[in-house]
Amino acid sequence: MIDWLQHLSPPANVTGAVLTAYVLFDVFLIVVLARLLGSLMARIGQPRVVGEILAGILLGPTLLGDTLSQVIAPLQARPTVGAIATLALILFMFLAGVEYDLTKVKGRVGQAGLLALLAVAVPALLGFPVAQAMHTAAYIGPKGQAMLPFALFIGAALSVTAFPVMAHILMERGELNSRMGSLGVAATGIMSVLMFSYIAFAGTVAANNGFGPFMLNISLMILFVLASWFVVRPLLERVLMPMVHGETINGNGMAIVFSGMVLYGLIADRIGINALVGGFMWGLVLPSSPVLRKIISAKVYDIAMIFFLPVFFAQAGFAANLKLITAQTLPVVALVLLAAIGGKFIAAVPARAFGLSWNDVGVLGALFNTRGLLVLVAGLIGLQLQIISTLTFTIIVVVALVTNLMTLPVLNLISRLQRRALAVVPQEGLPEAG
């Protein structure tokens, strides 16, 4: 059996009905494997998302090798699977926007903005000394000889916080609208725009196209946000609410909801802030009616979380090859991990000035440290621009895995410490006997 598998070769001329069959088979395989591994991760105290990420890696060259991986998912089928993954990301982020309670962050926008700025700036600055240590032939791409663009892309990879993964973990724990959860999501929402602006800036420097396109993107982002909040949101209130009857919404209303979601993803992608931000923004600008949001969430949740989202998390696994990590590369891997993890926790420390406890700061640091596969967005752009090497990209994959695996244990540890502290305080306040 093994010998037979090893002698298989990737199919050629995968088009038409054959291409459709491969895409359907790949999606089936991803969803089933992601569900199985996600359930396994949940049993051992890890978020399901870790299993979903591992599903993609297991289907890629890390375990199967390039040849067998392409037998299962031919190169011609992967762009289609990638398009489905993009739609999955938009749908999930839309769901996060629908379920996000804006009232939880009233009066905390300034705090969230400051934390978001620090959570991007601190790791980005750490990227420069890390890049200096990595600036050798093994880690730079053909066009990475110049230090500045290479350092910018390393900094971009370190600065990423995965909005979808963090929201996924908070949803699973029932803490999306908790005090720390709401502040973390608010900060990360702002962080997403800052992060993709920074990646756009790094791409502009690397491509040497000048700053005109970058400034245009920034202007379009601001216009997009203002138009969404002050024009689109009031319009949706007038249009959608009459379509709600009891605990249902008619087909025309759902057509507006889904078509707007896709349009916002397209707009966000075209102006350089990534389609995921568009999906989240569309969820936020829907009418604030709890009834409407509950209806939409109920219709979207299963299809987004169980069917579509694993396709997104699995997609980048096809491009990762952990076999490239060797004993010689481990010191660099450790350095990158130290900068990636330490930078996020350092960025959360100023939250003490807002009256938060050290436990709260630890929670924020752990939430900021989730990277999912969004870190691969920066890596893939750097790889496509030939600024970084395949080895550097693989190290970025390791960062994604480690930071996702550590998030729940850190959150659980902080929760246990809080419970112990609360259990001790009443005892200390008791009067002595006698």
ZIVENPE-V467706 format. One line per field, one symbol per residue. psi: psi as a letter, one per 30 degrees, with the letter a starting at -180 (. if undefined). Layout:
BEGIN
psi = ???
END
This chain:
BEGIN
psi = eeeeefgkkkklhjlbeeeeeeeeeeeeeeeeeeeeeeeeeefgglkeeeeeeeeeeffafeefleeeefeeileffeeeeeeeeeeeeeeeeeeeeefkjfffgkggeeeeeeeeeefeeeeeeffeeeeeffilfffkafggekeeeeeeeeeeeffkkjeeeeeeeeeefggegleeeeeeeeefeeeeeeefeeeeeeeeeefhflfeeeeeeeeeeeeeeeeeefeeeeeeeeeeeffkjchlkleeeeeeeeeeeeeeeeeeefgggkeeeeeeeeeeflkgjeeeeeeeeeffeeeeeeeeefeeffeffffkjfffjleffeeeeeeeeeeeeeeeeeffeffefgglleeeeeeeeeeffkfbgfffeeeeeeeefhelleeeeeeeeeeeeeeeefeeeeeeeeeeeeeeeeeeeeeffkkkk.
END
